[in-house]
Amino acid sequence: MHVLIGPFVSSCYVRGVQQSAQSEGRDLLPERGWPLYTQLCGKDGNWEKEMETTGCGTALITPFRGDGSIDDRALYALVNWQIDSGIDFLVACGSTGEAATLEEDEWLTAVRIVVEAAAGRVPVWGGCTHNSTRMLVKRAEKLARIRGVDGVLSANPYYNKPSQEGQYQHFLALAKAVAPLPVILYNVPGRTGVNLDPDTVVRLAEEAENIAAVKEASGKLTQIAELVHSAQRGFKVFCGDDNLALAALGVGANGLISVASNEAPGEVARMVRAALRNDWPLAREIERKYARLFEANFWESNPGPVKTILSAMGRCDATVRLPLVKPDRALRQKLERLAGELGLLREAPLPEGDMRMF
C-alpha cells in the first residue's frame, strides 16, 4: 500500500500509481512532475518514509545578458523548454548555474524564477553551498522560505578541506536548519578539494531523516556502487557525470543530474528512462550519439561550452561571469560544428516578428 504525501516522483512512477488507483476506482494526481513522498509499511508494521525520485534532472545554467545581469526572460523560457521536452526535475543555482558568482539577492531571484516557471509541473531543487557552516545555515533558511522549492542541493565545503567528521557536522547542521525540507548531498571533489566518503553519506542519512539523496560527481564508479549497496532503503543516488550515467545506472543509481540536458533535454532524459527500464540497446544508442557532447561540455570550465552551444541555439547569450570567460573563437567554432552535427541547431527558436522577405 502506498500513501502519497509530499516531495518528488518521476512521471513513470506517477503513471504506475495512477494506473493502480484507477483499477481500484480511485482518482489521484496529475501525471507529470508532482512532488511526492511515499510511505511504505515496513516488516515491523511501522510506517517508513521514502523519497521516490528517479530519472533525469537538469543542472540548469543561469543565463546572463551581455551586461552580466540575470536574463530572467531567457531563464523562464529555458525552464518551459526543459519541461516541455520531458525532463523529470530541475536544479537551480548549482555549479552549472554559476552560483559561486551570484550575489545573494540574485541567487534567490534565480531560484524563484525557476520555481515560478516550473509551476509545480516538476520538482525544483535549489543549490545552496558555502564553506562556512554558519553562512550555509543562514542562506539555507532563506532558500527554504521560497514556496515551491522541493529540496536543497549542497556541495562539500570548498577550500577548507574538512575531515569526514567536519563534513558530517556541516551537512547535519544544514539538515536540521531546513527540516523537513529534503537535503541532497553533492559530492564533487574536483571542485571542492575533498571527497565525501560513502560511510559518511550513510551515517548522515541514518542520522537525519531529511537527508534523502546524494549527487555523486566523484567520477568513481566504485564509489557510486558502494553507495547503492550500503545506503538505507529509500535513499537515492544520482550520478553527477553525463559520461558515467549508463555505468552508474547499471549498478543501481536512481538517475542522473545532467549538464548536457541543458542542450538536449529530451534525448538525455530518454536515455536515462531507457536505462531505468532496462532498455539498454536504446540507452546505449542515445549515449553513443551524444558522447562527444558529454565530453565537449568540459573542454573548458563548465558552463562556458554549454552556454556557447545554447547561444548558437538561440536560447541565451553566451556570457559567463569572471573569473570564467567565454571560449575563444577556435573553441567556439568547434562547439558550434559539433552542435550542428548533432542536430541541436534545429532546436533554435524562431526570432520574433514578421519573417517574410517580401
Buried (B, 14 or more C-beta within 10 A) or exposed (E): EBEBEBBBBBBBBBEEBBEEBEEEEEEBBEEBBBBBBBBBEEEEEEEBBBBBBBBBBBBBBBBBBEEEEBBBEBBBBBBBBBBEBBBBBBBBBBBBBBBBBBEEEBBBBBBBBBBBBBEBBBBBBBBBBBBEBEEBBEBBEBBBEBEBBBBBBBBBBBEBEBEBEBBBBBBBBBBEBBBEBBBBBBBBBEBBBBBBBBEBBBBBBEEBEBBBBBBBBBBBBEBBBBBBEEBEEBBBBBBBBBBBBBBBBBBEBBBBBBBBBBBBBBBBBBBBBBBBEEBBEBBBEBBEBBEEBBBBBBBBBBBBBBBBBBBBBEBBBBBBEEEBEBBEEEBBEBBBEBBEEBEBBEBBEEEEEEEEEE
